[in-house]
């Protein structure tokens, strides 16, 4: 059974992101001034012990503040998630005296978008608890969760799913719902973020639909189970020609494209350009308008992982249900053609240069150091200038097209916690220099021997983009208020070579064709090829 009640607007919570064993993100809380509502649901779980026999039943109560409305196509941040349960003493080793750890929850988000998404909400931290010899053990987990968005207006309903409980050496449980849990809550996405009109088709995901799990839509809807912070309406608060207890005949919001794609700003790094062959034709010419004026800006959604070499672990880069938007605009194109002496064959050189912007949002994940100590932090990645994308195809060498994306990102850490204990790193804990991004992607579709469509990349259709040689620089300025310098600790845990980025880009949207851009497709998370992988090749062009 679930109750929903209106609360005061939630304060903004400090965000988090983690990139290494010492880096685990903590996301922003609900926006200041947002109309938040507390969802509470209790679900029964059947749990199996990892690495050993035995089963355990848990009854888990989940509590979370959720915004009532949001704008389609924009990120919205749920409030802190709390999970409460009681663990039977018999499930623990007899020698256990204190429990610390975390929990990972998977949530199904469905309704507003055609396909329901499985959202991982990892790293909900357990409040340390003492264990007696015979009594059951109450557990309370609390933590931030990733932001959400929906490309379509409608109601996005969040339903709890699988749960993993990690209690160090004491216990590791993998739990599935014993039945179908009630939803934790829902968010109504509209074209402009306004409250949805009443009378909608509840739960249909249609534009303007009212949330199915929110009986207390407004004070006029009826009593709630707690006090409301909304002022009591006076006769002058409501227009006299529209009764408040009747649905209006106003139409649902008309869906509009969630993008224009903003044109990237900044100065492109021309040092990344490839040398052009003699006589190449360059567009635009000296007196021509910029290419972006005629071609427009393109944008796409990107999802992926950052692999941290020292820890052998990976962090999600962004919410896999919504992706991170990347914007690209053409700067220059160059062409050259060569014909064979008999005129029966020819080669060509093509280069396309683009400027791009991509700002990574906070991402929540959990790392462990030494194999068992959970470490969390807030990671702030700040672009140092725009991205530069260069595509080159030189058929004198190969018909494969190579894409290179370069850029620079500063990394700053805050709110570091080791096993739940705060580690003061000060306000300016950052890398001494930016991370150097140099991602690569390959279009093999024109190879005569064929290509693997699962690993192929094209700017228009998307695909995998990777970097296997990412270096995380040393840290500086990581000093506590008491004067303790922790630069060396972070360097030992995170800094160094051997890191990687594994991204997947969805199809590009071009502004002149808004229907293709609504909603902007979110790609699947990248998957590494398993041992013995043998692709089925598609015919080359």
N, C-alpha and C positions, 0 to 999 in steps of 0.2 A: 504494500500500500504506500502511496506517495502523496505528499502534501506539497503545495506550492504557496509561498507567501511573498508579499512585496517587501523589499528592503530599501534602505537608503542607497543612493548611488555609491558603488564601491570605489574606494580610492585607487589611484594608479599604483600598481605594484612594480617593483624594479624587475627588469627582464633578465633572462639568462640564456647563455649559449655555451656549449662546451666543445672543445676541439681535441683535447687530449686527456690523458689520465687525470690531469688536474683541471680539465675543462669540461664542465657540464652545464648546459644552458638553463636559465630560469626565465620564463617569458613574462611579458607584461600582463598585468591584471586587467580587469574591466576598465574601460575608458571612464575618466572622471566625468560625472554628470550623466552617465548612461543609466537607463532604466533597467535595473538588475532585479532578478527574481531568484529565490533560492529553490533549487530542486533537491528532493530527498527521495531516494528509492532504496528498498531493502531487497536483496536477492540471495537465494540459496545457491551454494556452489558445491560440486563434488570435486575433491582434490586428490591427486596422486603424488606420492613422494618421489622426487627425482633421485635416481641412483639407488633405490631400495624399495622393498615391498611396503604395503600399507596404504590405506586410504583415509581421508579425513573429510568431514562435512563442515562447511563454514557458512554462517549467515552474515552477510556483509551489508552494511549500510553506507551508501555513497551520498555525499552532500556537496553541492556546488552552486555558486552564483552564476547565472547565465543572463546575458543581455536578452531583452524581450524582442528587440528588433535590430536590424542591421541593413547596410546597403549592399545589394548584390554586386559581386565583383571586388569587394573590399574586405580585407582581413578584419576579424573581430576576435577579441580575446576573452575567453571564459575566465571566471574567477578561479581561486585556489580550489583544488579538489581534496576532499577529506574522505578517507575510507576507514570505517570502524568495524571491528569484528572481535570475537573471543575465541582464542585457540585452546583446545583441550590440552591439559597438562600432559596427558598420556602421549600426545604426538611429539613431545620434545624429549631429548635425552635426559636421563635422570640427573646428570651433572650440570645441566644448564642452569645458570643463576642470573643471567642478564641477556636480553635480546636487543640487537641492533640490526638494521637492514633496510630493505626497500620493497616496493611492489610495482609491478607493471600491469596496467589495465589496457585492454583493447576495447574501443568503443565503435559501434556501428553508427555512421552518420548517413541518413537517408531521407528522402522526401523531396527536397528542392531540386536535386540533380537526378537525372534518370537512373544512375547506377549508384547503389549504396557503397560507401567507402569504409574500409576497416582502418581505423585510426589508432596507431600505437601511442599510448600515454605512459611512457616509462619513467622510472626513477622517483616514484612517490615515496618520500622518506618516512621511515618509522620513527616515532618518538621513542627513544630508548626506554625499556621497561625492565624492572626487576622481576625475577621468577621465583616464586616460593616453591616449597617442596611438594605441595599437593593441590594448590588451587589453580583453576583455569586462568589463562593469561589474557587480559584485554589488550588489544593492539589498536593503535591509531596511526594511520599513515596520512601525511599531508604533503602537497606539492603543487607546483604550477604545471600547466598543460600547454601544448602548442596552440597557436591561433587557428581560427577556422575561417573559411569563406565559401561562398556558393556563387557560381556563375549565373544562376537562374534565380529570379524572384520565387518565393514560395517558403514552405516551412521545412527547416532542417531539424530532424529529430535525432537525439543522441540516446542510444541504448547501450547499456554496459554489456560486455562480452567476456572473453577469456581473461583470467587473472593469474598472474604469477607472483608468488610470495618468496622473497629471498631473505633468509635469516642467518646468513653466514654459514658456519659449520653446523649450526644447530638444526636447520631444516630448510628445505627448498621444495616448494609446492607448485604444481601446475594444476590450475583449477578451471573448470568449465561450468557454466550455469546449469543448474539442475532442471530448469524449465526455461520459459521465455520471460526474461525480466521486463518489468515496466520501464518505460523511458525515463531517463534522468531528467530530461527537459527538452525544450525545443527553442529555436530562434527563427523568427519570421524575417526573411530577407525580402526587401522591397526595392524598387528601382531607385528610390531616393532616401531610403533609411527611415521613412516615416512609419507610424503605426499602421498596421494592416486594417482595412475596413472590416467591419463585422459582417457576418453572414456568409463568409467564404466557405469553400468546400474543405472542411477540416481534414488535414493530413494528406491532401491530394498533391501538395507540392505546386499547386497552381499559383499564379501571381496573386499576392494579396491574401492568401489563405491564412486563417487564424490558427494559432498553435493548438494542437489537440490536447496538450497536457497542461494548459494554462487556464484554469477556470477563472482566476482572478485577473482578467484582462484589464480591468479598471475598477475604481471604487464603486462605480455604478453597476457593475456586473453582479454584485452580491457580496455578502460578508466573506472575509478571509479568516484564516486561523491565527492571525496575529495582527498587531496594530499596523496601520498604513501611515506612511509619511506624506501622503498627498493631502493638500488642503481641501477642506470641505467646499464643494461647489456652491456658489451663490447664484441667484436667478440671473445675474448678469454674466455668468461664466459660460452660459450655453445659449446659442441663438434660439429665439423663440419659434422660428419657422422650421426647425429640425428636431423632432422629439428624440431624446436620447435613448429611449427604450425601443426604438424601431430601427431596423437596418435601412441604410440609405440605398438609393438606386445608382449611386455613382459607380462608374465602371472600374474594374481592377486596373492597376497601373499597367501601362503598355510597356512590354519588354523593350529595352533599348540596348544597343551594344555596350558591353561592359568596358570596352576600350574605345576611345582613342588611345593609341599607343604614343606616349610622350616622346618627342624627339630627343635623343641623347645629347647631352651637353658636354663641353670640355674640348680639349685639343687632342687630336689623334696622334699616336706615337708613330711618326713616319719612319723611324728607324726599323720598324717591323716590316715595312714594305719589302717585297722581293725585288731584286734588280730586274728591270724590263729588258727584253731583247731589243736590239737596234731596230728602229723603224716602227715600233709598236704604236698603234692608235690609242690615244688616251681620251677618255670621256669623264667629265666635261672638259671642253677646251677652255682656253683663257677667257673667252668672252661669253661662255655658256653659263646658265643658272646652275646652282647646286643640284646634284642628282636627287636629293631628298625632296626637292620641290615637285618633281615629276613622278618619282617612284614611291614616295611616302615612307614613313617609318613602319617597320615590322616588329612584332612582339610575339613571344612564345612563353610557355610555362616550362620551368626546369625543376627537376627533382634529383636527389642523389645523396651520396655519402662522402664523408671525409674520413679516410683511413689514417690512423695515427700509428706510425711504425713502431715506436718504443713500447706501445701498449698492446699492439696486435688487436686493436678494437676500432670501431667506426662510429661516427656520429651522423645522424640525419641532418642534412642541410635543408631546413625548411619543412613545412608540413606536407607529407606525401599526398594528402587529399586536395591541397590547393596549389602546391608548387610555388616557385619563386618566379616572378616575371622578369624576363630579359628583353630589352629593347635594342633594336639595331637599325641603323640608317646608312644607306650607301653614301660613300664619299667619292670613290673613283673606280672606274673600270678600264681595263687595258686589253687590247687584242693584237695578235699578230698571226699571219697565216703564211705557210710555205707550201708551194706546189712542187711535186716531183718533176724532173726534166721532161717526162713524157706526158705530164698533165693528168695521169690516171689516179694519182693519190696525192694527199696533202696532209700536213701536220698543222697544229695550231697551238698557240699559247693564249690562255685566258687568265686574267687576274681580277678579282673583285676585292675592294678594300671597304670595310664598314667600320663605323664607330658604334659602340654599345655601352649600355648602362645595365648593371645588375647589382642590387643591394640585398645582401642576405639578411633575412629577419632573424630574430632570436629563435633558437632551436633547442628543444629539451631532449636530453639523452643522459645516460648514466655510464660512467666508466669505473673500472676498478683497478687499483694499483696493487702490485704484489699478488694479484689474482683474487683478492677478496675485500680490499678496503675501498668503499665507495667514495669517489671524489666528485664534487660538483662545483660549478662556477658559472659566472655570467661572462660570455664572450661577445665582444663587440667588434665586428668586422667593418671597417670604414674604408670605402674606396678611395684610393689616392689617384684620382684622374679616371677617365673612361676606359672601357675595354677597346682593344683594337683587334678586329677580325680580318684575316687575309686568306682568301681562297685562291689556290693556284692549280691549274691543270696545264701540263706541258706534254703533249702527246709524243714529242720526240723522246721522252723518257718513259712515260706510262700514261695510259688513259685514266688512271686513278686521280681524283681530285683530293687535294690536301687542304684542310682548314686548320689554321692556327689562331688561337684566341689568347691574347696576352693582356695583362693588367697588373695592378698592385693593390694590395689590401693591408691596412694596418690592423693589428690584433691587440685588443685591450681586454684585460681580465678584471672582474670585480666579483664580490660576494662569493668568495671561494670557501668551500666547506669540505673538510676531510672527515669522513665517517660521521657527518652531521655536526661536527664542531667547527665554528667559524675560524677561518684563517685570514687575519687582517693583512691585506696586500696594499692598502692605500688607494687613493683615487686615480693614480696615473701609472698603473701597472700595465706595461705594453711592450711590444717587440721593439728592438732597437732600430729596426728598419722594416719596410713593408714586406709582406709575403709576395714573391714573384710568381704570378700565375702564367702558365704556358700550357694551355690545354690544346689537345689535338683531336681531330676527327677526320674520317676518311669516307669518301664516296667512291665505291668500287663498282657502281652499277653499269659502267661502260666497259668494264674489263671483258675481253672476249671469252675468257674461261668461266665466266659467271661470278656470282657474289652471294654472300650470306645476308639476306635482308634483315635478319635480327641484329646484326652488328654494323649495318650500313648507316651512314649519316648523310643527310642533305639539308641545306639550310632551310628549304621550304617544308620538307616533311619531317625533319628532326632526326633524332637518333642519339647514339652514345657519344659522349665527349669525355676524354680522360686526360689525366696528368699523373705520371708515375714517379716523378722526381721532385715533388714539392718539398721545399725546405722551410721549416719553422725557425725563424731567427731566435737569438737569445732575448731574454727579457731584461727590462730596465725599469727603475722607478717603483719596484715592488717592495715597498717598505711600510711596516706597520706604524701606527701612531706612536708606539713605544720605541720606534727606531730600529726594529729588527728587520734586517735585509733578507728577503726570501727569493731574490733573483736566482740564486744558485739552485734552490729547491725546484723552481719551475723549469729552469733549464734542464735539470736532470730528468724531470718527468715528461717534458713535452718537446723541447727544442731539438733540432737536428734534422738530418735528411731521412729519406726512406718513407715519406708520407705520400699519400695519393688522393686524388679527387676522381670520383666515378659519378658522372652526371648523365642524365637522359633528358634531351630536349624534345618537347612536343612540336606539333606542326605550327608553322609561322602564320600569324594573322597579318594581313595587309589592310591598312585603314580604308582604301577605296572600296573594299568589298566587306562591309560590316557584317553581312549575314554569315560569312565564313568565320567571323571572330566571335560569334555569340553562341554558346560560351566558348572561351578559349580552352582547347583540350589540354588536360593534364596527363602527361605520359606515365607509364608504369615505372616503378623504381628499377634501376639497373640491377642485373643479376650477373655475377661472374660465371664464366663458362665452366661447367663441371669437368673433372678429369675424363678423358676419352670422348669429349664432345666432338661430334662429326656433323657439321651443318649440311642441310640440303640446299645446294646452290641454285639460285635463280639464274636464268639465262642473262648474259650481259647484252648491252645494247650495241 
